[in-house]
Each structure stands twice: as C-alpha cells, then as structure tokens.
Amino acid sequence: MPLPFDATLKDLARRHPGDYASTFHLGNAAEFHALNVDLSVISAATDVVLGRGDPPRSIVDLNFQSGPDALLAARVCLYNAALHLRFQVPVHSVVILLRPSADHSRIDGRLAYAGRPRRGKLEFRYEVVRLWEIPADRLLRRGPGILPLSVLGALPPGIAVEDALADVVARICRRIERTLDQATANHVLTSTFVLSGLRLKRDRALDLFRRIRAVEDSTTYQYIIEQGELKNARKMLISLGASKFGPPTRKVKTTIQELENLPRLERMGIRLMTAESWDDILNTP
C-alpha cells in the first residue's frame, strides 16, 4: 500500500502494538512488540510485524489495504512463509481492509491450490478485518494507536457522513487533550487527519476539522495547520525562486525543506522580489 496512509498506519502500529493486539483479539497486549525484520522481501512489502514474547514465540503480520489487489492473498502467503522461515514460530496473518473499495469477492481469508492433483497441495488461511464494519464508537474506546482508525469505522445511520465524522474527530480531540502528552496528542490527531483522507477529499477534511470547536481550540489542530502551511510555503519558495534564479542546488533545496520557521519562510518569499541569488534568499533573517 504505497500511499501516505501507509506510513501513518505503520507508525501507529509500531508505536502502539498492544493497542492492535487487544483491538483485534490477538492476545495479551503486554506481550507484543514491533519486530525489526531483516528480510528484504518482508521489510519492503508487508506493513507491521508484531512479535509475541522476546524472543517471539509467535508472530502477527498486519497488512493494511486501502485499494483492490487481486494478488493480495498470494502476497500475504509469501510474507507468512518468509516470516516462518526466518523465526521458526507460528505466524498469524491479518489483512485489515480500510474501506469498501479495497474489498472484493476473492478476499475470503483463504488461498488454496494443488500443483498436482492428489500429490500435494497448499492451503493457507488468513484473517480479514473490514474496518468499516466495526462501529466507530467501539474504536473510540481503544488506545491512542487505534483512535485515528475511528474515522474509518461504521458511523451511526441516518446522519450525514461529514456530520458523523465531525463528532468522531471532536471526541478524539477531547480525549487526547485530556489524557495524552503533547507529542503523542499531536501524532494521534495528525494521523486522524491523514486517515480521514480515505473518506473525504483533503479540502473537505480540512473544512471538517476547521468547523469543530474542540479541534480548532486545540494545539494539535494548530500543529496540523502549521505543517500544511510550512509545506506550501517551502514549495512556493522553491518554485518561484527556480523561475528567477534557476533550479536550486541540492544543498539549497534541502536547507529550505528543513526550515520549520513559517514567519521566516514568509520573509524569504517577500525577499524574492529584490534578491539577486539563492544566497540572498537563504541569508534572509
């Protein structure tokens, strides 16, 4: 799943493995930890590998899926076999479908075939979780690693999607502001915003977040907005500067992309009108 949602979900599960273990009934949450898998076929492809115990006596392979994939079962079977070969313990594979468009009739939790009739066969079973079938209210009662997934859960019937999502986000915001440290709260709400893009277009998601008083008043919301403004300011500065001075060197581009000071980026944009080189821009205080 090479999409922005991919990195967000991997990060959530790796930070909060126990939340995923308890939510999806995988075992005692305290026993699970994220594994660093030294296998190119696995680390480059599968999403999150959780070990139960240290060293692991069993493994859970989590695979998030946001779109259709006809080869999904075969890929998951490959990851399962490679993990079993590497760790020599039982491996349980879980496919978490994030939205209905990722579903199709061939996703039935089973892959089976016989190379030669009556002379051997493969029969592989995996678990399928359809996130939109789990009530958002239930996900809202889980730990911080699961909270952002609430925007993908089943919403109350008879309510417009954006209104129902606004209530979910407001509840997430109130909870994290009350119970989490600032860094974790920032991460959870930012992840919520990213995952809301699986249900709404980005501009509609921004509008939704803006109209929720509990979100607007929170420092985490300001963090989301600031990150978006920083990204746009950097992009605009590089684009306008390139049209005036030519493409920036790698060093200049890296320097601009690493700037976290929005007022300075705005001053650099103004300086473009009179600057004669990229160095003039970078020397803007």
Beta strands, then each sheet from edge to edge (+ up, - down):
strand 1: 32-34
strand 2: 48-52
strand 3: 58-65
strand 4: 91-97
strand 5: 110-113
strand 6: 122-125
strand 7: 127-130
sheet 1: 1+ 2- 3+ 4+ 7+
sheet 2: 5+ 6-
end
